[in-house]
Amino acid sequence: MNTPSPHIKELSVTLKGCIDLSIEKKTQEAIHNLSIDEKYQLYWLISKTKLVDHDLFEVENTLWNSIKGIFNSEYLQTVQLLDQQDRVLTFVEIGIFLDYLDIEDFRSVVRYLYTHSLEPEITITKINGKIVNLLIFFASSDENPIEKTISMIRFIGIPPAGFDELNQKLLATFPKQKKALEAINELPISVCQKYPEYIPEIVEKLEYDSNIPILKQWIDHNALNNITKQKIAQFTNKWNPPDYESNEEFFKNLLVQRKENQIVSIPLSHEAFVKPFIKKLKASTVRTSELPITIPTELLPGYLEKLAYPILSKEKIIEIFFLGGAQIGTMGILISTSQSNILIDYGLSVANYQIPFWHEALPNIDAIFLTHAHLDHSGAVPFLFSQGYSGYVFGSSMTKQLSSILLSDSQKLMQQNFSTPVNSSDYRFKILSQESNVYQMLERFIPIKSGEEYQITPDITIKPFNAHHIQGSYSYQVESGNKKVLFTGDVNFDPCALFRGKMPKIPKDSDLSIVDSTYYGQPAFDPSARDNLLFQTISESKRVIIPAFSVGRAQEILLKLENEGITKNHKVTLLGMASKVARLSGLVTKAHFSDRLIQPFDNEIIIAGGGMLNGGHARKLVEETKADPETSIILCGYLAKNTLAYRLLHGLEPSYKQQIVYTRFSAHSSSNTLKKFLSSVKGMKALVHLGELTKDPFTLAKENKRGQLGVGPMQIPHLGSKIII
Ligand SMILES: [Zn+2]
């Protein structure tokens, strides 16, 4: 493939810089004059790095909208007829044929599509069709085709439904490689890690006895247990397995029993497996009643399984899976021991409705713990209920109340979005926007108290601590065996008014501390300079609009104004959801609470939801006062690129005449207090939620290794990875 000319490269830089904005006429003309081959080159230069990013569909949408406006080529006209998934795949296919994407890119795109597709029949058939083509393309262009192709399939984890088709096509294309291709028959096993719904199919198809070595090699502890349980289910009525010392011994006996009983068919339902044991447990054990809360035993299938088969493995390790939030995006951390699985947070991105990675253990986990009510930590929990989770959700009672407000609000928004379908991920909207799932989640929400210890499964004890991020936010210390894991959740070590200037008391003695490090890479910060700027702007302005997040920041700013006497001397109003939350938090203030704006809006300070000015009351006020230079807009917190707030701050919207000021009010620790905490923590540290870094990750990793960071050794886990302690 030809390398792009400097002219094309230059154009791609220009286009990347203005992907959401209008494109200059000069640039448009230059693009129209390109040959079709040059247009492909340009397209891939723009999209390559973005397309394999986390927000694939969103990026594709943006790219597609801007690109279809400028290209107008024959190729894109055909592509326009396809739906979004097809378009992504076709782009990827073309990208590989043209050599602008490599195998690694292909893997990440395909894995992304599999992991995020919640509509298996439709998506997987489509993806498989493309994959078969691409694998044949790879296999025929490689020196060592079949082996490499097979290892790639294993890595991707193609669902079993696609294997027959794949195998047949590959055999037809490479008839001489018949022997090598036989290895493909073993591949479906690797799939069950990601797709629990295929386990029955896999178990049915495979000769279990001969495949144990393969199973052990390819899949993790949870998936192995799940398959094993499916197998055990065959003879629960005939055979009560005793406790075994090791996995080896257990499997050996399992095989003997299986042969003796000549078992061929497998009962697939979970219930059939658990039911015989409920009777036995009620007669012989009181352990469930030792739980800190009363839970009817029949509602705890995961717990019962563990009691019925107390040990499938005697290894005392804790595995921590980063299903989300490793660096950016929604949070989701699965903590897994030999006997239990608990999930901390399972969030939803409000921007693109993305949810964390799936894990096959999720529907049967023992418990869910929420650090706080923000949707990027709690928003996808209703989805877990739709997928068969029937256990409990734990968190502070404030988190329960705030979740109820935030979730019903997001439901409404999603239902609006769903009535105007935009792309093929609509299936997810449907599930996430179902009120019944939210209702179920809130019904199963059990408030727990900070500082108290809860034994939640036979081998997990958990202790919540106030995290001072927003009202009701917790950090959790999980203890199993003699090991401790801390997850701070979103945390704030800076003194703030909402928590009366006190520091959160979070334990420092864990073997692993997973720490919210949003501002780790940012410069140190001086809160008194910030306060001065806030008060000074207020005293000099006729009208002030403070757009802030409705939960947390809005109340924090209100308390600042209260403590400074500003609510006494000025009319301060808290609008919309922000006022609802302030009432719920029991704030004592002279400010006014209002559901909607009462005109005229003059000599007034208004705090309203919608910190980035994407919509809501704050946006309305900003539009209304657009021409008035005597109005000040005080922005605070994180402003995502290209939101109106971001554009105002960076002077990109000259038609807005108001005075724009930025005061940093964040609910996350500033870098100085965060580093202080990190250096006082014992054991291993894992930094999650890393925001923008002043240094690139490689430099950071090097300095970390050399101990130059001054906070001791730390890990920066990536999305989908796990840490074992
Ligand atoms: Zn948060």
Residues whose N, C-alpha, C, O or C-beta is under 5 A from the ligand:
A	BS01	ZN	H374 D490
